Amino acid sequence: MSLEALKDSLPDYAKDLKLNLSSLARETVLDDQKKWGSFLAAAHATGDAETLKSITAEVEDKLSPDALNAAKAASAIMGMNNVYYRFLHLVKAPDYKQLPAKLRMNAIANPGVDKADFELWSLGVSAINGCGMCMESHEAEVRKHGVTAEQVQAVVRIASVVSAVAAVKRAEAV
């Protein structure tokens, strides 16, 4: 399955999602690694098997093995960090913020790809998972690397559409 097949499998009421997938696949504000890595990291974050299979089939010849691994690693590490840091952000007791996280995060320090790309993918996953603290952190980091507001927006647009597609696929499977 590919992106085209994924679009074709969506019901008529999700026409806007189909159109958005098409336009995002043609997005030019991001280079191919940033764009397709964003698609893959977002698909991994959704946990929807059909969405993940389709997007993986679409990107596996567009990304290097290192980039494929790093996009998945961004999703994995953010799956953990988004829960932990969202807790810190939402709980009012200040003593939790003083404690060390004691969570391994080696993938962030050594992602195997350009740091800005990994941070962008982490930002997209954090948007899907709704962690404001992580979104703020990763947005600030990518801006230090020269990433523009338009590029950040493109990554979040990809994350939002892939997340919505996965939600439709899960709902239709019921």
LOMIMAR-351220 format. One line per 10 residues: their letters; for each residue x, y, z of N, C-alpha, C. Coordinates in nm, 3 decimals. Layout:
N
a	X/Y/Z/X/Y/Z/X/Y/Z | ...
//
This chain:
174
mslealkdsl	0.084/-0.118/0.000/0.000/0.000/0.000/0.089/0.125/0.000 | 0.038/0.234/-0.055/0.112/0.359/-0.064/0.022/0.474/-0.020 | 0.072/0.594/-0.031/-0.007/0.712/0.003/-0.131/0.720/-0.085 | -0.115/0.689/-0.212/-0.229/0.693/-0.305/-0.335/0.591/-0.263 | -0.292/0.472/-0.229/-0.385/0.369/-0.184/-0.451/0.409/-0.052 | -0.376/0.471/0.036/-0.432/0.518/0.163/-0.541/0.621/0.136 | -0.514/0.715/0.048/-0.615/0.816/0.013/-0.739/0.748/-0.045 | -0.719/0.652/-0.135/-0.831/0.583/-0.198/-0.914/0.504/-0.097 | -0.853/0.464/0.013/-0.925/0.384/0.113/-1.008/0.469/0.210 | -0.989/0.600/0.204/-1.065/0.687/0.294/-1.207/0.707/0.243
pdyakdlkln	-1.305/0.716/0.334/-1.444/0.737/0.292/-1.465/0.877/0.235 | -1.577/0.895/0.166/-1.607/1.024/0.101/-1.610/1.140/0.199 | -1.656/1.116/0.322/-1.664/1.226/0.418/-1.526/1.280/0.458 | -1.422/1.205/0.427/-1.285/1.248/0.458/-1.214/1.305/0.335 | -1.292/1.361/0.243/-1.236/1.416/0.118/-1.129/1.522/0.148 | -1.153/1.606/0.248/-1.054/1.709/0.282/-0.920/1.647/0.323 | -0.926/1.535/0.392/-0.802/1.467/0.431/-0.728/1.415/0.309 | -0.804/1.361/0.213/-0.742/1.314/0.088/-0.671/1.430/0.017 | -0.741/1.541/0.007/-0.684/1.659/-0.060/-0.560/1.709/0.015 | -0.568/1.711/0.146/-0.454/1.757/0.226/-0.335/1.662/0.215
lsslaretvl	-0.359/1.531/0.212/-0.248/1.437/0.192/-0.178/1.464/0.060 | -0.258/1.489/-0.045/-0.199/1.518/-0.176/-0.115/1.644/-0.174 | -0.169/1.750/-0.116/-0.095/1.876/-0.117/0.030/1.867/-0.028 | 0.021/1.796/0.082/0.138/1.783/0.169/0.246/1.696/0.106 | 0.207/1.598/0.027/0.306/1.515/-0.043/0.383/1.598/-0.146 | 0.321/1.706/-0.193/0.386/1.795/-0.290/0.450/1.917/-0.222 | 0.446/1.923/-0.091/0.499/2.036/-0.015/0.645/2.061/-0.053 | 0.679/2.187/-0.080/0.816/2.219/-0.121/0.893/2.302/-0.019 | 0.829/2.345/0.089/0.899/2.425/0.189/0.996/2.338/0.271 | 0.975/2.207/0.267/1.062/2.112/0.336/1.141/2.032/0.233
ddqkkwgsfl	1.267/2.000/0.263/1.338/1.907/0.175/1.277/1.768/0.196 | 1.311/1.675/0.107/1.248/1.543/0.111/1.270/1.470/0.243 | 1.389/1.480/0.300/1.413/1.409/0.426/1.324/1.464/0.537 | 1.314/1.596/0.548/1.228/1.655/0.650/1.082/1.616/0.628 | 1.038/1.626/0.503/0.898/1.598/0.471/0.862/1.451/0.495 | 0.935/1.361/0.430/0.898/1.220/0.440/0.926/1.163/0.579 | 1.029/1.213/0.645/1.052/1.172/0.784/0.939/1.217/0.874 | 0.883/1.335/0.846/0.768/1.385/0.923/0.646/1.294/0.903 | 0.624/1.253/0.778/0.514/1.160/0.752/0.533/1.031/0.830 | 0.653/0.975/0.826/0.678/0.847/0.893/0.669/0.859/1.045
aaahatgdae	0.731/0.961/1.101/0.725/0.978/1.248/0.580/0.995/1.293 | 0.503/1.072/1.217/0.361/1.093/1.252/0.283/0.963/1.242 | 0.306/0.887/1.136/0.236/0.760/1.120/0.267/0.665/1.235 | 0.394/0.661/1.275/0.432/0.577/1.390/0.362/0.623/1.516 | 0.352/0.752/1.533/0.291/0.806/1.655/0.142/0.774/1.664 | 0.077/0.759/1.551/-0.068/0.730/1.555/-0.098/0.588/1.600 | -0.007/0.498/1.572/-0.030/0.358/1.610/-0.130/0.286/1.522 | -0.176/0.349/1.414/-0.272/0.283/1.325/-0.196/0.201/1.221 | -0.220/0.072/1.218/-0.143/-0.020/1.133/-0.156/0.013/0.985 | -0.275/0.040/0.937/-0.293/0.065/0.794/-0.226/0.196/0.752
tlksitaeve	-0.241/0.299/0.833/-0.177/0.427/0.804/-0.025/0.410/0.804 | 0.026/0.339/0.902/0.171/0.317/0.911/0.222/0.235/0.793 | 0.153/0.128/0.757/0.196/0.046/0.643/0.199/0.126/0.515 | 0.096/0.204/0.492/0.087/0.284/0.369/0.196/0.389/0.361 | 0.216/0.459/0.469/0.316/0.566/0.469/0.457/0.507/0.465 | 0.479/0.397/0.532/0.610/0.331/0.525/0.640/0.289/0.380 | 0.542/0.231/0.313/0.561/0.192/0.173/0.593/0.313/0.085 | 0.532/0.425/0.118/0.555/0.548/0.040/0.696/0.603/0.061 | 0.746/0.596/0.183/0.871/0.667/0.216/0.996/0.580/0.213 | 0.982/0.449/0.213/1.101/0.366/0.230/1.205/0.382/0.120
dklspdalna	1.164/0.423/0.000/1.263/0.448/-0.104/1.299/0.596/-0.115 | 1.241/0.678/-0.029/1.268/0.823/-0.030/1.360/0.864/0.084 | 1.379/0.775/0.181/1.463/0.803/0.297/1.575/0.701/0.308 | 1.689/0.744/0.357/1.799/0.652/0.383/1.762/0.561/0.500 | 1.830/0.448/0.514/1.804/0.362/0.630/1.823/0.438/0.762 | 1.922/0.528/0.770/1.943/0.606/0.892/1.825/0.698/0.919 | 1.772/0.761/0.814/1.658/0.851/0.832/1.532/0.773/0.869 | 1.512/0.657/0.807/1.397/0.573/0.844/1.403/0.538/0.993 | 1.521/0.496/1.038/1.539/0.461/1.178/1.519/0.581/1.270 | 1.573/0.696/1.231/1.564/0.816/1.315/1.420/0.866/1.327
akaasaimgm	1.342/0.858/1.219/1.202/0.901/1.226/1.124/0.811/1.323 | 1.151/0.682/1.317/1.086/0.589/1.412/1.134/0.616/1.554 | 1.264/0.644/1.569/1.319/0.673/1.702/1.257/0.801/1.759 | 1.233/0.901/1.674/1.169/1.024/1.722/1.030/0.993/1.777 | 0.957/0.909/1.708/0.824/0.870/1.755/0.833/0.792/1.886 | 0.928/0.700/1.893/0.942/0.618/2.014/0.980/0.703/2.135 | 1.081/0.786/2.121/1.128/0.863/2.236/1.024/0.966/2.278 | 0.954/1.024/2.181/0.850/1.121/2.216/0.728/1.054/2.278 | 0.702/0.930/2.241/0.594/0.856/2.306/0.615/0.850/2.456 | 0.740/0.836/2.496/0.776/0.834/2.638/0.780/0.976/2.695
nnvyyrflhl	0.856/1.063/2.630/0.877/1.198/2.682/0.748/1.279/2.689 | 0.662/1.263/2.590/0.538/1.341/2.590/0.451/1.310/2.711 | 0.446/1.185/2.751/0.370/1.150/2.872/0.436/1.209/2.995 | 0.567/1.190/3.007/0.638/1.237/3.126/0.632/1.389/3.139 | 0.666/1.459/3.032/0.672/1.606/3.042/0.535/1.672/3.043 | 0.436/1.606/2.985/0.298/1.657/2.998/0.255/1.647/3.145 | 0.291/1.539/3.212/0.264/1.525/3.356/0.328/1.640/3.433 | 0.458/1.664/3.408/0.526/1.773/3.478/0.459/1.907/3.454 | 0.414/1.928/3.334/0.352/2.054/3.296/0.214/2.072/3.362 | 0.139/1.964/3.374/0.001/1.975/3.420/-0.017/1.961/3.571
vkapdykqlp	0.076/1.894/3.637/0.064/1.877/3.782/0.122/2.000/3.850 | 0.049/2.054/3.944/0.089/2.180/4.007/0.199/2.165/4.112 | 0.214/2.048/4.171/0.314/2.028/4.276/0.454/2.054/4.220 | 0.527/2.149/4.275/0.657/2.188/4.218/0.769/2.087/4.240 | 0.754/1.997/4.336/0.865/1.908/4.367/0.897/1.811/4.254 | 0.800/1.776/4.169/0.827/1.685/4.057/0.924/1.748/3.957 | 0.914/1.879/3.941/0.999/1.950/3.845/1.145/1.955/3.892 | 1.167/1.933/4.020/1.303/1.935/4.075/1.372/1.799/4.065 | 1.295/1.695/4.040/1.352/1.560/4.033/1.407/1.531/3.894 | 1.521/1.461/3.886/1.573/1.424/3.753/1.478/1.324/3.685
aklrmnaian	1.467/1.333/3.554/1.375/1.245/3.480/1.414/1.098/3.492 | 1.543/1.069/3.495/1.592/0.931/3.502/1.535/0.845/3.389 | 1.522/0.904/3.271/1.476/0.833/3.152/1.587/0.842/3.047 | 1.619/0.730/2.986/1.722/0.732/2.881/1.667/0.802/2.757 | 1.748/0.893/2.703/1.709/0.970/2.586/1.826/0.983/2.489 | 1.900/0.874/2.470/2.018/0.875/2.383/1.985/0.912/2.239 | 1.866/0.875/2.194/1.828/0.903/2.054/1.828/1.052/2.025 | 1.797/1.133/2.123/1.795/1.278/2.102/1.937/1.331/2.083 | 2.030/1.280/2.160/2.169/1.326/2.151/2.238/1.274/2.025 | 2.205/1.154/1.982/2.270/1.090/1.866/2.164/1.030/1.773
pgvdkadfel	2.092/1.114/1.700/1.981/1.062/1.619/2.021/0.990/1.491 | 2.145/1.009/1.445/2.187/0.945/1.321/2.153/1.023/1.196 | 2.087/1.138/1.212/2.055/1.230/1.102/2.080/1.372/1.151 | 2.062/1.467/1.062/2.075/1.607/1.099/1.987/1.637/1.221 | 2.044/1.706/1.318/1.973/1.735/1.444/1.842/1.810/1.419 | 1.843/1.905/1.327/1.721/1.982/1.298/1.610/1.890/1.247 | 1.643/1.792/1.164/1.542/1.700/1.113/1.481/1.619/1.226 | 1.567/1.564/1.311/1.518/1.484/1.424/1.430/1.568/1.516 | 1.471/1.689/1.542/1.393/1.779/1.628/1.258/1.813/1.564 | 1.257/1.833/1.432/1.130/1.859/1.362/1.036/1.740/1.375
wslgvsaing	1.089/1.620/1.355/1.006/1.501/1.367/0.954/1.486/1.510 | 1.037/1.517/1.607/0.995/1.511/1.748/0.887/1.615/1.776 | 0.897/1.730/1.713/0.796/1.834/1.728/0.662/1.787/1.672 | 0.663/1.728/1.553/0.539/1.677/1.494/0.473/1.571/1.581 | 0.553/1.479/1.633/0.499/1.374/1.722/0.444/1.437/1.850 | 0.515/1.535/1.903/0.468/1.602/2.026/0.336/1.674/2.002 | 0.316/1.727/1.882/0.188/1.789/1.849/0.077/1.685/1.849 | 0.103/1.569/1.791/0.004/1.461/1.791/-0.029/1.419/1.934 | 0.073/1.408/2.018/0.054/1.361/2.154/0.011/1.471/2.251 | 0.007/1.594/2.205/-0.046/1.704/2.285/0.040/1.745/2.404
cgmcmeshea	0.170/1.743/2.388/0.258/1.785/2.497/0.310/1.926/2.469 | 0.251/2.024/2.535/0.289/2.162/2.515/0.433/2.190/2.554 | 0.478/2.130/2.662/0.615/2.152/2.708/0.715/2.102/2.603 | 0.688/1.986/2.544/0.777/1.931/2.442/0.768/2.011/2.312 | 0.648/2.056/2.277/0.635/2.138/2.156/0.716/2.266/2.169 | 0.706/2.331/2.284/0.784/2.454/2.308/0.934/2.427/2.297 | 0.978/2.320/2.359/1.120/2.287/2.360/1.173/2.257/2.220 | 1.103/2.172/2.145/1.149/2.134/2.012/1.135/2.248/1.912 | 1.033/2.330/1.926/1.018/2.445/1.837/1.133/2.542/1.858 | 1.169/2.567/1.982/1.282/2.657/2.012/1.412/2.599/1.956
evrkhgvtae	1.429/2.469/1.967/1.552/2.404/1.919/1.561/2.412/1.766 | 1.454/2.385/1.694/1.463/2.390/1.548/1.486/2.532/1.498 | 1.432/2.629/1.569/1.453/2.768/1.528/1.600/2.807/1.544 | 1.667/2.751/1.648/1.812/2.774/1.664/1.891/2.719/1.545 | 1.836/2.617/1.480/1.902/2.554/1.366/1.861/2.618/1.233 | 1.791/2.730/1.241/1.755/2.802/1.119/1.628/2.756/1.050 | 1.552/2.670/1.114/1.424/2.625/1.057/1.325/2.740/1.065 | 1.253/2.763/0.958/1.160/2.875/0.951/1.023/2.840/1.010 | 0.945/2.943/1.037/0.809/2.923/1.086/0.727/2.844/0.984 | 0.747/2.869/0.855/0.675/2.797/0.750/0.710/2.649/0.749
qvqavvrias	0.836/2.617/0.776/0.876/2.477/0.783/0.817/2.408/0.905 | 0.818/2.477/1.018/0.754/2.421/1.139/0.607/2.397/1.111 | 0.540/2.496/1.053/0.398/2.481/1.023/0.373/2.361/0.931 | 0.459/2.341/0.830/0.442/2.229/0.739/0.450/2.096/0.812 | 0.544/2.084/0.904/0.558/1.961/0.981/0.433/1.937/1.067 | 0.382/2.041/1.129/0.263/2.026/1.213/0.140/1.997/1.127 | 0.135/2.054/1.008/0.026/2.022/0.916/0.030/1.874/0.878 | 0.151/1.823/0.848/0.165/1.681/0.817/0.118/1.597/0.935 | 0.164/1.631/1.054/0.125/1.555/1.175/-0.026/1.558/1.194 | -0.087/1.673/1.174/-0.232/1.684/1.198/-0.311/1.601/1.097
vvsavaavkr	-0.271/1.604/0.971/-0.344/1.528/0.869/-0.322/1.378/0.887 | -0.199/1.337/0.910/-0.173/1.194/0.931/-0.249/1.144/1.054 | -0.252/1.224/1.160/-0.327/1.186/1.280/-0.476/1.172/1.250 | -0.530/1.265/1.174/-0.673/1.260/1.139/-0.703/1.140/1.050 | -0.615/1.111/0.954/-0.634/0.995/0.867/-0.637/0.867/0.952 | -0.543/0.856/1.045/-0.539/0.737/1.132/-0.666/0.726/1.216 | -0.717/0.838/1.264/-0.841/0.835/1.343/-0.958/0.787/1.259 | -0.966/0.832/1.135/-1.073/0.787/1.044/-1.058/0.638/1.018 | -0.935/0.592/0.992/-0.914/0.450/0.965/-0.957/0.364/1.086 | -0.923/0.410/1.206/-0.963/0.334/1.326/-1.115/0.336/1.342
aeav	-1.177/0.451/1.319/-1.323/0.461/1.333/-1.394/0.374/1.230 | -1.345/0.371/1.110/-1.408/0.293/1.004/-1.389/0.143/1.027 | -1.289/0.105/1.103/-1.264/-0.037/1.129/-1.359/-0.093/1.235 | -1.431/-0.006/1.304/-1.521/-0.051/1.411/-1.646/-0.113/1.352
//
